[in-house]
Each structure stands twice: as structure tokens, then as C-alpha cells.
Amino acid sequence: MPKKKSQFTDADDALLEELGVEVEVKKAAQYTKEEERVIAGFEEIQRFVDEHERPPQHGEDKDIFERLYAVRLERLNELKACRDLLLPMDHQGLLNTGAESASEPEVEMDDDALLEALGVEAEAGSIEELKYVRPSKEIRAAEEVAQRERCEDFEQYKELFDQVKEDLEAGTRQMIRCDNKTDVKIGDLLVLKGQTAYIANAGETFIDYDEREDCRLKVVFDNGTQSKMLRRSFQKLLWEDDTARRITTPSDLGPMFTDQVVEEDRASGTIYILRSQSENPFIKEHRELIHKIGFTNGSVERRIADAANEPTYLLADVEVVKTYRLYNLNANKLENLFHKLFASAKLDIEMKDRFGKPYKPREWFLVPLEAIKEAVERLMDGTLSDYVYDPKIATLMKHQ
């Protein structure tokens, strides 16, 4: 029968044999791969304790390896299978024999899982190969910056940005102060650090590390980039930007066409629609169709008080057909929008002023009142940009 290999050298064995001492050969313990990993991990903790003369501790001010060992040691103490395996080699008293066991203990301990429990991220797969480890605070800061990338499907958003630019120039949209910086939802248009941002999509809501609701947004910028940042991160960027603005939609222009005004609304002026009382044959014949669309910051009555002596009012008294009090928007731009819409029906007539000098009146249009009212309605529901005025049939028509 072959001799079992002992822990002594051949010379030691011979000497002991001459002394009549039987050499007891211990059989090497057989461990599974999972148990070997647990033992190796525990030995790392023991080496740390030998070197620092204390158990590993938690804390963001601690070395990442110490924090890893602290989490690992806690996990080993929780699992009865691990404690039973390691107790014979626990000469430092690190294991708590009275600890409660997990209901279904698993022996396998994965370093990546431990790192995740720590709230850190490693660039290498093995703990022995860690080149750079980011603390949880740094990861959260990176989330707040949120790397931008090229928006591959930007073409489907480009038309929107172009339309928004046109609407801002025309006055159907406005850039207003972004006072409510927590209200961020799909479809919002905001200006952040000088760039227009569109909230294109939002993922499922979840509870974050502060036990608050959050979700991941798809934010598309007008320069063709996008960012998939957390909603709370986007809100924080808005708070940090004193110049942040919210772009209104035509449907949320507030009480633009109503007499109900709330305290925080700021008056912008009045759009008025007039009908001339001129005795000019052409005007008299088409009186029900000829209207002036104008704007004033003050009183309409004061504005038209001397209409009979002003060429802009056709040197005649006028009838105020309709007025719209405007709030929180650029009324001059809105006036220009209506002029542009009805440009094809502009009144083309030459008249003479009080001194016999010829002139062509401005801001008068051959448009029925119903068409002007419809334009106002389209402006309020946000669809005006989809329409053009057809002077042949005297009505608004959708773009073909």
C-alpha cells in the first residue's frame, strides 16, 4: 500500500520512523469551487485585519477595498453555511456565531454584487484588476451632467424645432420664466443654457436612493444631440440655470382671449378689429368685409378718438367690432402674425389725405369677420400654423 504524502520532508520522515513515531498524514480537505471562493475572500479579510489590527469598516472616507471587505464580512456573518465553513479558521474572532441566518443561504459570493451593494462601479471585472473605482457620489454627479450623444432620429424632431422658431418669431409662442422647475413632462419645450430642449420620452417611474420618484427622460436638443438623463437631474440643471425658460404652446398662452385675469398675469396690450365708416364708394360697398387689425398698449377708445383726421383710419370714424385683451405675450408679434396670415387679402386702394396727397392705407384687409374669429380660435387651440387664408373663398384652409 503506497504511503500517503506527509507534511514533512523525506529526511524528517526517516528520523521520525527511527524514533518510533508514527507520522499522521492529514487528508487535504476537499472544497467546492464556491467554498474555495468564500475561503479566499475570508482570507483577504484576515490579511487586512493582520495588517491594520482592526476589522474592516464602512464609510465613504475609507479605502474601497476596506469597504468591500466590510460588506463581505457582514454577508458572511449572515449566512450560516459560510460561518460553519469558516469558523475553524477564524483565529481572529471575526465571525459572529450568534448571528441570525439568512432563510436560504447561498455560498457563492460575487465581487460585482458586493460592489453594487457598496454603490460603486468598477471598470474591471475582477476585484484584483480594479483600475478605477467611482464612489456613489461621483456616479450621481455624472448622472446629473448626463453625457450627450448624437440623436440618430433627429430628423423627426427637426421640423418641430423649426416650427417652434417660426412660432416664436410670429408671437404664437413665447419664452417665459421657468418658475416651476419641477414640472417636467413629455412634450415640454424648455431653453436650458441657451439651447432648446424637447422632452421626447420618459421611462417607467421608480423609487431612487432618496426614496423619491424618478424616471429616465429622452431629452432632444435643437443642435441634433440627445441625453438620456434622470428627470431629477434635468430639474436640477433647470434650478442651476437662472436663464432657463419655458416655451409656451399656442394652447397654453393663458387668458389671452378672455376677460378673466389672475393676479400674476401681466398685461401686454389689446388687439382690436375695426370697421370703417368711410363714404368712399369702394369701402362703402364692401363695408362688411373690410376690417383693420391693429394693436395698442393703451385704450382703444383713445387710440381711435381722432380717427376722422388720421389716414391710418381712412380719414373716417370707425366702429370697434371686437377686441382681445392680451396677457403674458408679445402682442406686436401676434399682430404681425395676423397680418401675415391675411396678407393675400390686404386692401389695395389708394386714397388722398386732407392735403390731397395720395397714400395707401395699411393694416386693412378684405376679410370677413368670421374668418378673423376662426383664426383666433385656431390660435387658441394651437392649430393656426396648419392653416392659410384663401381669399378666393374667404376662409381658412388647411395646408395641403
C-alpha positions in Angstrom: 0.0 0.0 0.0 1.6 3.3 -1.0 2.4 5.7 1.7 0.4 8.9 1.9 2.5 12.1 1.4 3.0 13.8 4.7 3.7 17.5 5.5 7.3 16.6 6.4 10.4 16.2 4.2 11.7 12.7 3.4 14.6 13.2 5.9 12.1 14.2 8.7 10.0 11.1 7.9 13.1 8.8 8.2 14.1 10.4 11.5 10.7 10.1 13.0 10.5 6.5 11.8 13.8 5.7 13.6 12.3 7.2 16.8 9.3 5.0 16.5 6.9 7.9 16.0 4.1 7.3 13.6 3.6 10.1 11.2 0.0 11.1 11.0 -0.9 12.3 7.5 -3.8 14.7 7.3 -6.0 14.3 4.4 -6.5 17.6 2.5 -10.0 18.9 2.8 -12.0 18.9 -0.5 -13.9 22.1 -1.2 -16.2 23.0 -4.0 -15.3 26.0 -6.2 -17.8 28.1 -4.4 -16.4 27.2 -1.0 -12.9 28.0 -2.2 -14.0 31.4 -3.3 -15.6 32.1 0.1 -12.4 31.0 1.9 -10.2 33.1 -0.4 -12.4 36.1 0.3 -12.3 35.5 4.0 -8.5 35.2 3.9 -8.3 38.6 2.3 -10.3 40.0 5.2 -7.9 38.2 7.7 -4.9 39.7 5.9 -6.4 43.2 6.3 -7.0 42.6 10.0 -3.4 41.4 10.5 -2.1 44.5 8.7 -4.4 47.1 10.3 -5.1 45.4 13.6 -8.9 46.0 13.3 -11.8 44.7 11.3 -12.7 46.5 8.1 -15.1 49.4 8.4 -17.7 51.2 6.3 -17.6 54.8 5.2 -17.0 56.8 2.0 -13.8 58.1 3.5 -12.4 54.5 3.7 -10.4 52.8 1.0 -12.6 50.9 -1.5 -11.1 47.6 -0.6 -11.8 48.1 3.1 -15.4 49.0 2.3 -15.6 45.9 0.2 -14.2 43.7 3.0 -16.7 45.2 5.5 -19.7 44.4 3.3 -18.3 40.9 2.6 -17.8 40.2 6.3 -21.3 41.2 7.1 -22.6 38.9 4.3 -20.5 36.0 5.6 -21.9 36.5 9.1 -25.5 36.4 7.7 -25.0 33.1 6.0 -24.9 30.0 8.3 -23.3 27.9 5.6 -20.5 30.3 5.3 -20.0 30.7 9.0 -19.9 26.9 9.5 -17.3 26.7 6.7 -15.1 29.4 8.1 -15.3 29.0 11.9 -12.4 26.5 12.1 -10.0 29.1 10.5 -11.4 32.2 12.3 -8.5 32.7 14.7 -9.3 36.5 14.9 -12.9 36.1 16.1 -14.4 37.9 13.1 -17.4 35.6 12.8 -20.5 36.1 15.0 -21.7 32.6 16.0 -24.9 34.0 17.3 -26.0 35.8 14.1 -29.3 35.0 12.5 -29.0 33.1 9.3 -30.5 34.0 6.0 -33.5 31.9 5.2 -32.0 30.4 2.1 -28.2 30.8 2.3 -26.2 30.9 -0.8 -22.5 30.1 -0.6 -21.4 31.9 -3.8 -20.2 35.5 -3.2 -19.7 37.7 -6.2 -17.4 40.7 -6.0 -19.5 42.6 -8.6 -22.6 42.1 -6.4 -20.7 43.4 -3.3 -19.5 46.4 -5.3 -23.1 47.1 -6.3 -24.2 46.9 -2.7 -21.5 49.5 -1.9 -22.9 51.8 -4.6 -19.6 51.8 -6.6 -18.8 50.9 -10.1 -15.6 49.1 -11.3 -14.2 49.3 -14.8 -12.6 45.9 -14.5 -14.4 42.6 -13.9 -12.2 41.3 -11.0 -11.5 43.0 -7.7 -7.8 42.2 -8.2 -7.8 44.1 -11.5 -9.6 47.3 -10.4 -8.0 50.2 -12.2 -10.6 52.9 -11.2 -13.5 52.8 -8.8 -16.1 55.6 -8.7 -17.8 56.4 -5.4 -21.6 56.6 -5.4 -21.4 60.4 -5.0 -19.4 60.7 -8.2 -21.7 58.4 -10.1 -24.7 60.6 -9.1 -22.8 63.7 -10.2 -22.2 62.1 -13.5 -25.9 61.3 -13.8 -26.6 65.0 -13.3 -24.3 66.0 -16.1 -25.6 63.2 -18.3 -23.4 62.7 -21.4 -25.0 64.0 -24.6 -24.8 62.0 -27.7 -25.8 62.3 -31.4 -29.5 62.0 -31.9 -29.8 59.3 -34.5 -33.5 60.1 -35.3 -33.2 63.9 -35.1 -34.9 64.3 -38.5 -38.3 63.5 -36.8 -37.7 66.4 -34.4 -36.1 68.9 -36.7 -39.4 70.1 -38.1 -40.7 70.7 -34.6 -37.7 72.9 -33.7 -38.0 74.8 -37.0 -41.8 75.3 -36.3 -41.1 76.5 -32.7 -38.6 79.0 -34.0 -41.1 80.4 -36.5 -43.8 80.5 -33.8 -41.6 82.4 -31.5 -40.9 85.0 -34.3 -44.6 85.2 -35.1 -45.6 85.5 -31.5 -47.8 82.4 -31.2 -45.3 81.0 -28.7 -43.4 82.8 -26.0 -40.4 82.2 -23.9 -41.4 82.8 -20.3 -39.6 82.4 -17.0 -39.4 78.8 -15.9 -40.7 79.3 -12.4 -42.0 75.8 -11.9 -38.8 73.8 -12.5 -40.1 70.6 -11.0 -42.9 70.3 -13.7 -41.0 68.4 -16.4 -43.1 66.1 -18.6 -43.3 64.6 -22.1 -43.8 67.3 -24.7 -42.3 70.2 -22.8 -40.1 72.7 -24.6 -37.5 74.4 -22.4 -34.5 76.6 -23.0 -31.5 75.3 -21.0 -28.2 77.2 -21.1 -29.2 78.8 -24.4 -30.3 75.6 -26.1 -33.9 74.5 -26.8 -34.6 71.1 -25.2 -37.6 68.9 -26.0 -38.8 66.2 -23.6 -39.4 63.4 -26.2 -40.0 60.4 -23.9 -39.9 59.2 -20.4 -39.3 55.7 -19.0 -41.1 53.9 -16.2 -41.2 55.6 -12.8 -39.1 54.1 -10.0 -38.0 55.0 -6.4 -34.5 56.3 -6.2 -31.8 56.1 -3.5 -33.6 59.0 -1.7 -36.9 57.2 -1.8 -38.3 59.7 -4.2 -40.0 59.0 -7.6 -37.8 59.4 -10.7 -37.7 58.3 -14.3 -35.3 58.5 -17.2 -36.0 61.0 -19.9 -35.1 61.3 -23.5 -34.2 64.9 -24.0 -33.6 66.1 -27.6 -31.7 69.4 -28.2 -32.0 71.7 -31.2 -28.3 71.1 -32.1 -29.0 67.5 -33.0 -27.9 65.9 -29.7 -29.8 64.0 -27.1 -29.4 63.0 -23.5 -30.9 60.1 -21.5 -30.8 61.7 -18.1 -32.9 61.3 -15.0 -35.8 63.7 -14.5 -34.5 64.9 -11.2 -31.1 65.5 -12.8 -32.8 67.6 -15.5 -34.8 69.5 -12.9 -31.5 70.3 -11.0 -30.0 71.7 -14.2 -33.0 74.0 -14.5 -32.6 75.2 -11.0 -28.9 75.9 -11.6 -29.6 77.9 -14.7 -31.0 81.3 -13.8 -31.7 82.0 -17.5 -33.8 78.8 -18.0 -37.0 79.5 -19.9 -40.1 77.6 -20.8 -41.6 77.8 -24.3 -45.3 78.1 -24.4 -47.6 76.3 -26.8 -50.4 78.2 -28.5 -52.9 76.3 -26.3 -51.3 77.4 -23.0 -51.0 81.2 -23.7 -53.2 81.8 -20.7 -56.0 84.3 -20.6 -55.1 85.9 -23.9 -58.6 86.0 -25.2 -60.6 86.2 -22.0 -61.7 88.9 -19.5 -60.7 86.7 -16.6 -57.4 87.8 -15.3 -55.4 86.4 -12.4 -53.1 88.5 -10.2 -49.8 87.3 -11.7 -50.8 87.9 -15.3 -49.0 90.8 -17.0 -51.0 92.9 -19.5 -49.4 93.1 -22.9 -51.9 95.2 -24.8 -55.0 94.9 -26.9 -55.6 93.6 -30.4 -58.6 95.4 -32.0 -60.7 94.8 -35.1 -62.3 97.9 -36.7 -64.8 98.6 -39.4 -64.6 101.9 -41.3 -67.5 104.3 -41.7 -65.9 105.9 -44.7 -68.1 107.2 -47.5 -65.6 106.1 -50.1 -67.6 104.2 -52.7 -65.5 101.0 -52.7 -65.3 100.9 -48.9 -69.0 101.7 -48.5 -69.8 98.9 -50.9 -67.7 96.3 -49.1 -68.0 97.7 -45.6 -68.9 94.3 -44.0 -65.8 92.7 -45.4 -63.1 95.4 -44.8 -61.5 95.3 -41.4 -58.5 96.8 -39.7 -56.5 94.6 -37.4 -54.3 96.6 -35.0 -52.6 96.7 -31.7 -52.4 99.3 -28.8 -50.8 99.3 -25.4 -53.4 101.8 -24.2 -57.0 102.4 -24.6 -58.6 101.5 -27.9 -61.1 104.4 -27.5 -58.3 106.9 -27.0 -56.4 105.4 -29.9 -59.3 105.9 -32.4 -60.6 109.2 -30.9 -59.3 111.3 -33.8 -59.8 108.6 -36.5 -61.6 111.0 -38.8 -58.4 113.1 -39.2 -55.9 110.2 -39.5 -55.1 108.5 -42.8 -54.4 105.2 -41.0 -58.1 105.1 -40.2 -59.1 106.1 -43.7 -59.9 109.7 -42.6 -63.2 108.5 -41.2 -64.8 107.3 -37.9 -64.5 103.6 -37.2 -66.6 101.0 -35.4 -64.9 98.8 -32.9 -66.1 95.3 -33.9 -64.1 93.2 -31.5 -61.2 93.5 -29.0 -58.9 90.9 -27.4 -57.1 91.8 -24.2 -53.7 90.2 -24.2 -51.6 88.9 -21.3 -48.1 87.4 -20.9 -47.1 87.5 -24.6 -45.7 89.7 -27.3 -48.7 91.4 -28.7 -46.8 93.1 -31.5 -45.7 89.7 -32.8 -49.2 88.4 -32.6 -50.5 91.4 -34.6 -47.8 90.6 -37.2 -49.0 87.0 -37.3 -52.5 88.0 -38.3 -51.1 90.5 -40.9 -49.0 87.7 -42.4 -51.9 85.3 -42.4 -54.2 87.7 -44.2 -51.5 89.3 -46.4 -53.1 87.9 -49.6 -56.3 89.8 -48.8 -54.7 93.1 -47.9 -56.8 96.1 -49.1 -55.1 97.6 -52.2 -56.6 101.0 -52.5 -55.1 104.5 -53.0 -56.7 107.4 -51.2 -55.9 111.1 -50.6 -55.2 112.7 -47.3 -56.5 116.0 -46.1 -53.9 117.8 -48.2 -54.7 115.9 -51.3 -51.6 113.8 -51.1 -52.1 110.2 -52.2 -51.5 107.3 -49.8 -52.2 103.6 -49.4 -53.7 102.6 -46.1 -52.1 99.8 -44.1 -53.5 97.1 -41.8 -56.8 96.9 -43.6 -57.9 93.6 -45.1 -60.8 92.3 -47.2 -61.6 89.5 -44.8 -65.0 88.7 -43.3 -65.2 88.9 -39.5 -66.0 85.2 -39.2 -62.6 84.3 -40.8 -60.8 86.5 -38.3 -62.7 84.9 -35.4 -61.8 81.5 -36.7 -58.1 82.5 -36.9 -58.4 83.4 -33.2 -59.9 80.1 -32.4 -57.2 78.3 -34.3 -54.6 80.3 -32.4 -56.1 79.3 -29.1 -56.3 75.6 -29.9 -52.7 75.6 -31.3 -53.5 74.7 -34.9 -53.2 78.1 -36.6 -49.9 77.2 -38.2 -51.7 74.4 -40.1 -53.9 76.9 -42.0 -53.6 79.5 -44.7 -56.2 82.1 -45.8 -57.7 81.5 -49.2 -59.1 84.9 -50.5 -61.0 83.3 -53.3 -63.4 81.6 -50.9 -62.7 83.9 -48.0 -62.0 81.2 -45.5 -59.1 79.4 -43.7 -57.9 76.2 -45.4 -55.5 73.5 -44.1 -52.1 73.3 -45.7 -52.1 70.7 -48.5 
